[in-house]
Each structure stands twice: as C-alpha cells, then as structure tokens.
Amino acid sequence: MSRKQTRLKKQLQYILKAEPKTLRGEVAREALEYGCDIAAFFSDLLTHGCQSGMIGSLIYYRDTHQFYDTHYDEIEALRMDLEESTGVQLHPKGDLKNWYAWLAFEETARVIVSEQDTNN
C-alpha cells in the first residue's frame, strides 16, 4: 500500500471513529469496506457516481429515502452551501430524496478527497 493510500485509510478510520453517524462517517465506512484500493473507490465514485450502483447501501429507493431522512439536516446544509458557493439553484431530477442522497454522498466524498489532497 502506498503512503498516500495509508494516509487516506488512516484519515477514513479517524472520520469513522469520530463521526460515525454523519455523512462523512457513511462515506468513510463505505470506502473502508470497499477493499484494498481506497483510491480506486473514490476515483470510481467521483467518475461514475452513486447511479453506477457501486454504493450497495444506496441502490434502492427505500434505502436512499432512509439515508435522506437520517441525514436531512446535513444534506440541507450541504445544499445551501453548494447553492451559495456556485450561485446556482439546484434542480433535482426524478425522485427528490434519491437525488439528494446521491448528491450528498458524492459531494461528501469529493470533499474528503479534496482535504486529503490539500494535506499532502
């Protein structure tokens, strides 16, 4: 395992321990369960998104709806931050809860990777 992979794994373990019930904790758990190549997890997720089916806990509407309901406050804060930082109002397509659950998971993953890149 490369140094970068080792640092990323340690960061994810820390997030999971410190923030287990948050969006960040959810992303960290999925990444750590993915297997040895954590960098590939993030690359695949940020390239193909949750719609690819790679996040087993976010495939079915019942699961994405539960995820949305559980993380509603964080998702709303993330939505407002995104709209404020881009100046563009988000326009969900299809099922609202599913769309926001996927957006939140993907955006949280992007932030984790960005933090890792900043710390290197």
C-alpha positions, 0 to 999 in steps of 0.5 A: 500500500502506498503512503498516500493510500495509508494516509487516506485509510488512516484519515477514513478510520479517524472520520469513522471513529469520530463521526460515525453517524454523519455523512462523512462517517457513511462515506468513510465506512463505505470506502473502508469496506470497499477493499484494498484500493481506497483510491480506486473507490473514490476515483470510481465514485467521483467518475461514475457516481452513486447511479453506477450502483457501486454504493450497495447501501444506496441502490434502492429507493427505500434505502436512499429515502432512509439515508435522506431522512437520517441525514436531512439536516446535513444534506440541507446544509450541504445544499445551501452551501453548494447553492451559495458557493456556485450561485446556482439553484439546484434542480433535482431530477426524478425522485427528490430524496434519491437525488439528494442522497446521491448528491450528498454522498458524492459531494461528501466524498469529493470533499474528503478527497479534496482535504486529503489532497490539500494535506499532502 
